[in-house]
Amino acid sequence: MRWENLYVSGVASWLPPLVSADDAVAAGLLEPERRRLRGITSLAVASDAEQDAPPRMAVRAAREALRHGGTDPADVALVLHASLWYQGIDMWPEASYVAHEAVGRQVPAFSIAQRCNGGMGGLELAASYLGAGPASGHAALITTADRFSGPRVDRWNTVDVTMYGDGASALVLSTRGGFARVLATVTSADNSLEILGRGDEPFRRHPQEPVPTVDLGQRTVDGARAAAYEDLTHRYIDLLVAARTRVLEDSGTDVQDIARAVIPVSRRGTGHELHDLLGIPDERTSWSYGRTTGHLGAGDQFAGLAELTETGAVVPGDRVLLFGGGAGYTCTAAVVEILSSATV
């Protein structure tokens, strides 16, 4: 979808201290071969303290993103909050907490649980909301936050192609200006692929007891076997390529003109990675940064964009591809053009 008069006015992340992957190997938490194949050098790891609960981290990132863009909280018409894992309290609307603490009482707030594509999916949903012309406000705030605590999640091993880092990110969209212009967004979907996140697990009446450690890699294997999709890999690749192709076409951008690509923190170690599929050299992706934080759930793209702007790695005129995907399966891509520095 091509956009007119849609901007990123602010972006920010809040990350806890880093824990070295080598230290995890020494502690017996991570196998050396997995460390080598995944290429991740460290993970952001939050404390167990209440102050580092995911919604509280999200509020910190949200306030910083609003400050970066010089956005008055009263101008925010929508708040969306995306997450993968437990937010601290059962059966509780965490998005309302984030909205109240970062913006105010009256703004509509909704949670998004579309796995790792929650942040990027939220960006497109918020863009559509602003495009419809809300009764008040010209901005939307999208936040992400997760703390991948045990014992249910083993941050070093739960998912096969990456490792989970903690932290929060936030992005502010506006129809009145910003440091980057959103040229286009695209979401592609194949809902039949949800089985790769479900595996062969039954639907239960309540959470499983005793509490097992989640093994998403095994679920993928079991799901593929249960579905018997002979073209499973091709369908997944087709989904990613479709999003890439359409967003470049809608934004009028050649892949060679993409200055930087912010992609999910993931690496198979087989020589065929996501950047190869996208047609973008590895050195122009966010991998060198993401491998130091780990996979931030739904927040890789916003945190990566924040890092690019804070370090001056992008300049006015640069076009940046933001690319996300999550179990379900959905894939959302956006092309933004840098107009100026994000810092106010």
N, C-alpha and C positions, 0 to 999 in steps of 0.2 A: 504494500500500500504506500503510495507516494503521499508525503505530507507537505503542507504549506503552513508557514508561520507556527512551527513547532520547534522548541529549543530545549536543550539541557542547560538549565541555569545554575545548577550546583550538583556536585558529586563528592562523596566522601566515604571513608571506611574507618572502622575502629577495630584494631586487632590486638590481641594479647601477646605476651612474650613468645618467642620462638623456642622450640625444643628440637635439637639436632637429631636427624635420622641416624647418624652414626652412634649417638648416645643410646638411641632406641635399640640398635643392633647389639651394643655392648650389654644392655640390660635384658636381652633376650626377648624383647617385644616385637622384633622385626627380623626376618631372615635376611642375611646378606644378599642373596640372589634377588629377592624381591626388591630390596633397596636399590640394587644395581639396575634392574629392569625398569622400574618406575621412575628413577632419576630424581626423585624428590629429596631435597637436602635437609628440610626442616618442616615442622608444622607449627602453626599458631595454636597454642593451648591455653585455654582460659582456666582460671582458678575455680574451685568448687564453691566459692563465696557467692552469696545472694546478689552482690553487686555485679557479678558477671553472668547473671541469668540472661538468656538471649534477648528478651524484650528490652532489658536495660541497656545492653550493648547497642541494640537498634536505635534507641532514643539518642545515645551519644552520636552515632553516625548521622542520624536525621538532623539533629541540631547543627552539626558541622556542615552538612550539605546545604541547609537553609542559609547558614551564614555565608558560605562560599558564594552562593548565588545572590546574596542580598535580598532574599525573599521574605516578605512579611508573612508570618504564619497565618494571619487573617486572610491572605490571598490563596491559601491552599484549599481546593475544592474536593479533594479525594486523597485518602491514604490507603495504600495497599501494602500488606506485609507478607513476605514469603519465607517459608522455612521447610526443613526436611524432618527435623527431630524435635524432641520434647522441649516445650517452651517454659516449663517450670511449674505449671499448675494444670491439673486435669480439667477438661471440659470448661475452658476459659477463653474468652475472646481477646487474645493477645494484641490483635491489631487495634482494638479500641484503647488499650493501654498505651501503645506507641503513639497513637494519634493524640490522646489527651496530654501526654507528657511533652510531646514535641510540637504540637500545633494548637490544640484547644478542644473544647467540649463539643462543638457543633458539627465538626467535619465528619462525613461518612467514612467509615473504616472497615475494610474487609481483609480476611486472610486468604492466602493462596497456597495451596499444597501440591502444586504440580511438580514436585521433586526439584531436580536441579535446574529446571527451566522456569521456576517460579518468578525470579527477578526479571528476566527478559520477557516472559509472558505478561507480567504485570506492567512492564513498560508499554507494550502494545495496547493492553486493555486501558491503561490510563490515557494513552494518546487518543484512543477512540472516545473516551469519556470527555476529554477536553475538546475534541473536535465537534462533539455534539452541542457544545456551548452550555455548560452548567449555569444555573441561575446566579451563582456568585463564585468569585474566585477565578483566577487564570492559571493556577498551578496545581500539580499533583505530586505527591510524595510517595515514592516506592522504597521500601526498606526490606532488608534480608537479615537474618541472624540465626545462628545455631551454635550450640555447645555439645559436642559429640562425646558425652561422658559415658563411662562404663557403668554397669557391666553389659548392658544390652548392646552397646556399640564398641567395637575394637577399632579405634581410629586408624590404626596402622594396617589392619587386615580385613575389615568388614567388606569392603568393595574391591573387586579384582583389579581394576585398571588405575586406581588412584588411592590416595590416603586423605582422610578428612582433617581439615584445620578449622578452628573455631574463629568466630568474629562476626562482625556486622558490616553492612554497607548500605548506602542510601543514594538515591538519585532524585533530583527535582526536575520535572518537566514544566515548561511554561509556554504560553502562547504569546508572550510579550517580549521575549528576547532571552539571550543567554550566551555562554561562551562557545556553544556548539549548536549547529542546526541539525535537526533530525530530517534526513532526506527521505528515508523509506524504512518501513518495517515489514517483515513477512513472517507468518507462522505456518509451518507445515505439520501435519499430524497423520499418524497411523495408529488408531486406537487398538488394533488387533495385537500390537506389540506390548500391551500392558502385561501380558502373561510373563514376560521376561522379568518383571518386578515382583510377580506373585509366585512364580514357580508352581509347585504342585501342592502348596499349602492349602488346607481346608479353611472355610470361613468359620470362625469360632464365636462363641457367645460373649467372651471376655478375653482379655490378654492372656497369653499362654503362661502357665505356671508348672514347674519352676521356670524362672525367667531365663530363656536361652540368649546366647549372643547372636545377633542378626548376621546372617551370611548371605549377602546380596549376590555374591559370585555364584554360589550354589543354586540360588533361586533362578538365576539366568540359565544355568545349565539345565535345571529341572524343567523350566518353562519351555525352553527350546525343544526338549525331548517330548513334553506333553503336547505341544502344538504341532509337532512334526512338520514345521514349515521348512520345506526344502530351499526356499528362496529367502530365508530369514536375513542373511547378511546383505543380500542385494536390496531387500526392502528397506533395511536400515540405512544403507548408503544412499539409496534413491531419495529418502526423506531429507537427509542432510544436503545432498547436492541440489535438490529442488529449492530449499530455503536459500542457499547461497546464490543460485542462478537468478532466482526471482528478485531478491533484494538488490543485487547488482543491476539488473535490468530496470527495476522501478526507480532506482536512484540515479540512473544514467552514469554508472561507474564501471570502468574496466578493472578487472582484478589487479592488473599491474599498477593501477592508480591508488590502491589501498596502501596507505603509509604504514599502518599498524593494524593488527587484528587481535582482539581480546577474546580468547577462547577458553573453554573449560580446562581446568588443571587435570589433565589425564594423559597417560602415556603407556602404551602397550609394550614398548621396548622391542618391537619386531621389525622396525624399519619402515612401517607403513602407519603414519600417524595422521591425526585430524588435519594438520596444516598441509600435508600432502594432498589430501582430498580437496581442501579448499583452494589449492594452487597458490599458497602464500609461503614464502621462505620462513623457516623456523625462526630466524633472527628478527623477523618483523612481527612475531607474535608475542604474546604476554608470557610465554613459557619461562623465560629467565626470571621473572618476578614470581609467577605462580608456584614454581617449584620450591620457593622459600617459605610459602605460607601454607601449602597444601590446598586441597579442594575445599572451598568455602561454601559448599552446598549450592544454594541459589545465588551466591554473592560474587562469584568470580568476575563477572563482567563489570559490575559497578566498581568493585575494588580495583580491578585492572585499569579501568578508565581513570579512576582517581590517581593511581600511581603514575600514569602517563602525564597527566596534567601537572601534578605536583613536582615531578622531576624535569619538566620541560622537554619531554621526549617527543611531544607533538607541538606543531606550530600552526599559526593561521594558514588555512588552505589545505591542510592535511585532511584526508578522509580516513575514518577509522571504522572497521567492521567489528561490531559486537555480535558474538555468535554463541548461542546457548542451546542446550538440549536436555531433556529430562525424561525419565521413565514414564511411559504412558502410550505411545511415545510422541512428544511434541518437540519441535525445534523452532526457535524464534531467532531471527537475525535482524540487525539494524545497521544502517550506514549513517554515520554522523560526520559533519564537516566542521572542523575546528575554526572558530571565528576569532577567538582571543584567549588570553589567559583566564583560567577558571578562578584565580585568586582575587579577592576583593580587599 
